[in-house]
Amino acid sequence: MSLVDIRDAAGVRTITINRPDAYNSLNRELRLALIDAFSDAAAASTAGGPVRVVVLAAAGKAFCSGQDLKEQLRDAREGTGTGKVVEEYNPMMAALLSIPVPVIAAVQGPAAGAGWGIAMACDFRVVSAAASFKGAFSGVGLASDSGLSQSLTDAVGQARALELLLFDEKIPAARAAELGFVTSVVEPAELADAVAGLAQRFATGPTASYREIKALVRDAAAVNARADEEGEAQRRLFTTADHTEAMAAFLEKRAPQFRGE
């Protein structure tokens, strides 16, 4: 089974994250597969290309739960993976942000950590009423990644973004709509049709105009630059006592006792 399913139909490229048994969490294999999928979509949607809009969807109950915790625990024990944000996450996000045509995230369930960052890097977020968003960074003693500190700030402003990331509470779909960082909220059974309708609108519209407007409005360079800074922050935090304690608490099924170190 492929970790990423890609289908083209009438100018619409649908990229589906396909690791539902792990809530579409991001391990190394999936990160590399998404780099390839986003890069291919970018190439296919340049001027004269067959792709006029991209839909990013996910199989199963979750959109993307962020970093694979089994991999994270193994990295913490073995002292590996400290460079994965810079070497894999950031190229994945840069590839997504390089797609020149509109990108629609179809969010059917929870989007946490880098999963939230991926959704925010898309241009539109059509979400099910069952969807939710959560940073899941400060709770494990880490900084945000995947450019989320920039893309979320762009969407809701600095003060609100800081509040959402530091408080680290689950944000239901209805609250996300109030905050203004999702395009629309629909009933779960209506999500596929809502996404298809929006995709069809873009696939039959003035694609060259859409490319130019997106390039003028979306500041991909700023998100990529912030992602680089996040990578350095993650590297510094990865070996701190608080992050180590968070991982131990997860294994022991207890609340972490942070010391601020």
C-alpha positions in Angstrom: 0.0 0.0 0.0 1.3 3.4 -1.0 1.8 6.0 1.8 0.6 8.7 -0.7 -2.1 8.1 -3.3 -2.1 10.5 -6.3 -5.0 10.8 -8.7 -5.7 13.2 -11.6 -9.1 14.1 -13.0 -10.2 17.0 -15.2 -7.4 19.4 -14.0 -7.7 18.3 -10.3 -4.8 16.5 -8.7 -5.8 14.8 -5.4 -3.0 13.8 -3.1 -4.2 11.6 -0.3 -2.1 10.8 2.8 -2.6 7.1 3.3 -1.4 6.0 6.7 -4.7 5.7 8.5 -3.7 3.0 10.9 -1.2 5.5 12.4 -3.6 8.5 12.2 -1.5 9.6 9.2 1.4 10.5 11.5 4.6 11.6 9.8 7.4 9.1 9.9 10.5 9.4 7.6 9.0 7.3 4.8 5.8 9.5 4.7 7.7 12.7 4.9 9.9 11.7 1.9 6.9 10.5 0.0 5.1 13.9 0.5 8.2 15.8 -0.6 8.0 13.8 -3.9 4.2 14.2 -4.2 4.3 18.0 -3.6 7.3 18.5 -5.9 5.5 16.6 -8.7 2.4 18.6 -8.2 4.3 21.8 -8.4 5.9 20.7 -11.7 2.6 19.6 -13.1 0.9 22.9 -12.3 3.3 25.3 -13.8 2.2 27.2 -16.9 1.0 24.8 -19.5 0.8 21.9 -17.1 -2.3 19.6 -16.7 -2.9 20.4 -13.0 -5.0 23.4 -12.3 -5.9 22.8 -8.6 -4.6 20.5 -5.9 -6.6 18.8 -3.2 -4.8 17.5 -0.2 -6.8 14.8 1.6 -6.2 12.0 4.1 -7.5 8.5 4.6 -9.2 7.4 7.8 -10.4 9.3 10.8 -7.5 11.8 11.2 -6.1 14.4 8.7 -2.6 14.2 10.2 -1.6 13.7 13.8 1.9 15.2 13.2 5.1 13.6 14.1 5.0 9.8 14.5 5.5 9.3 18.3 7.1 5.8 17.9 9.8 7.3 15.7 10.1 10.3 18.1 10.6 7.9 21.1 13.2 5.9 19.2 15.0 9.0 18.3 14.9 10.3 21.9 16.4 7.0 23.2 19.0 6.7 20.5 19.9 10.4 20.2 19.0 10.4 16.5 16.6 12.5 14.4 17.8 15.9 15.6 18.1 17.0 12.0 14.8 15.8 10.7 13.1 19.1 10.9 15.7 20.8 8.7 16.4 17.8 6.4 12.8 16.5 5.9 10.1 18.6 7.4 11.3 21.9 5.9 11.8 20.5 2.4 8.3 18.9 2.6 6.8 22.3 3.5 8.9 24.1 0.8 7.6 21.7 -1.8 4.0 22.2 -0.7 4.4 26.0 -0.7 6.0 25.9 -4.2 2.7 24.6 -5.8 1.6 27.7 -7.9 -2.1 26.8 -8.3 -4.7 26.8 -5.5 -4.3 24.1 -2.9 -7.3 22.9 -0.9 -7.0 20.9 2.3 -9.9 18.6 2.9 -9.7 18.2 6.7 -12.0 15.4 7.9 -10.6 14.9 11.4 -7.9 16.0 13.8 -4.9 17.9 12.5 -2.2 18.2 15.1 1.4 19.4 15.2 2.9 19.3 11.7 -0.5 18.2 10.4 -1.9 21.6 11.4 1.2 23.2 9.7 0.5 21.3 6.5 -3.2 22.4 6.5 -2.2 26.0 7.1 0.3 25.9 4.2 -2.6 25.1 1.9 -4.6 28.0 0.5 -8.0 26.8 1.6 -9.2 24.6 4.4 -12.6 23.0 4.0 -13.2 21.1 7.2 -15.7 18.6 8.6 -17.5 19.5 11.7 -15.6 16.5 13.2 -12.3 18.2 12.5 -10.1 19.8 15.1 -6.7 21.5 15.4 -3.9 21.3 18.1 -0.3 22.5 18.2 0.9 19.6 20.4 4.3 21.3 20.7 4.6 23.1 24.0 3.0 20.1 25.7 6.0 18.0 24.8 8.6 20.8 25.4 9.2 21.6 21.8 8.7 24.6 19.5 6.3 24.7 16.5 7.5 23.4 13.2 6.4 23.2 9.5 6.2 27.0 9.4 3.1 27.0 11.6 4.4 29.9 13.7 4.3 32.1 10.6 1.3 30.7 8.7 -0.9 30.8 11.8 0.2 34.3 12.6 -0.6 35.3 9.0 -4.1 33.9 9.4 -5.1 35.1 12.9 -2.5 37.7 14.0 0.4 37.6 16.3 -1.4 37.8 19.7 -3.9 35.1 18.9 -1.3 32.8 17.3 0.8 33.1 20.4 -2.2 32.3 22.6 -3.2 29.2 20.6 0.3 27.8 20.4 1.2 28.4 24.1 -2.1 27.3 25.6 -2.0 24.2 23.3 -5.7 23.4 23.6 -7.7 21.5 21.0 -9.6 23.8 18.7 -12.9 22.3 17.4 -13.9 23.1 13.8 -16.6 25.6 14.9 -14.0 27.6 17.0 -11.5 27.4 14.0 -14.2 29.1 11.9 -14.7 31.8 14.5 -11.0 32.4 14.6 -11.0 32.7 10.8 -8.3 30.2 9.8 -10.6 27.7 8.0 -12.6 28.4 4.8 -15.8 26.6 5.6 -17.1 23.9 8.0 -19.6 21.3 6.7 -21.2 18.2 8.0 -18.9 15.1 7.6 -21.1 13.6 4.9 -20.9 16.8 2.9 -17.1 17.2 3.0 -16.3 15.4 -0.3 -18.9 17.3 -2.3 -17.9 20.6 -0.8 -14.3 20.0 -1.7 -15.1 18.7 -5.1 -17.3 21.8 -5.8 -14.5 24.2 -4.9 -11.9 22.2 -6.8 -14.1 22.2 -9.9 -14.5 26.0 -9.6 -10.7 26.4 -9.7 -10.2 23.7 -12.3 -12.5 25.5 -14.8 -11.3 29.1 -13.9 -8.6 31.4 -15.2 -5.6 29.4 -14.0 -2.9 31.9 -15.1 -4.7 34.6 -13.1 -4.9 32.3 -10.0 -1.2 31.6 -10.2 -0.3 35.3 -10.3 -2.7 36.3 -7.5 -1.5 33.5 -5.3 2.1 34.5 -5.8 1.3 38.1 -4.9 -0.8 37.2 -1.8 1.0 34.2 -0.3 4.4 34.9 1.2 6.0 31.5 0.9 9.5 32.9 1.5 8.4 34.2 4.9 6.9 30.8 5.9 10.1 29.0 4.7 12.3 31.4 6.6 10.4 30.9 9.8 10.5 27.1 9.2 14.3 27.4 9.2 14.2 29.2 12.5 11.8 26.6 13.9 14.3 23.9 12.9 17.0 25.6 14.9 14.6 25.9 17.9 13.7 22.3 17.6 17.3 21.2 17.5 18.0 23.2 20.7 14.9 21.8 22.5 15.2 18.2 21.4 17.8 17.3 24.1 16.4 19.4 27.0 15.3 17.9 30.3 11.7 19.0 29.7 11.4 17.2 26.3 13.0 14.1 27.8 10.5 14.2 30.7 7.6 14.6 28.2 8.6 11.5 26.4 9.1 9.6 29.6 5.7 10.7 30.8 4.1 9.6 27.6 5.5 6.1 27.9 4.5 5.9 31.6 1.0 7.3 30.9 1.3 10.2 33.4 1.3 14.0 33.3 4.8 15.4 32.7 6.6 17.4 35.5 8.3 20.2 33.7 11.2 22.0 35.4 11.8 24.7 32.8 15.1 23.2 31.8 
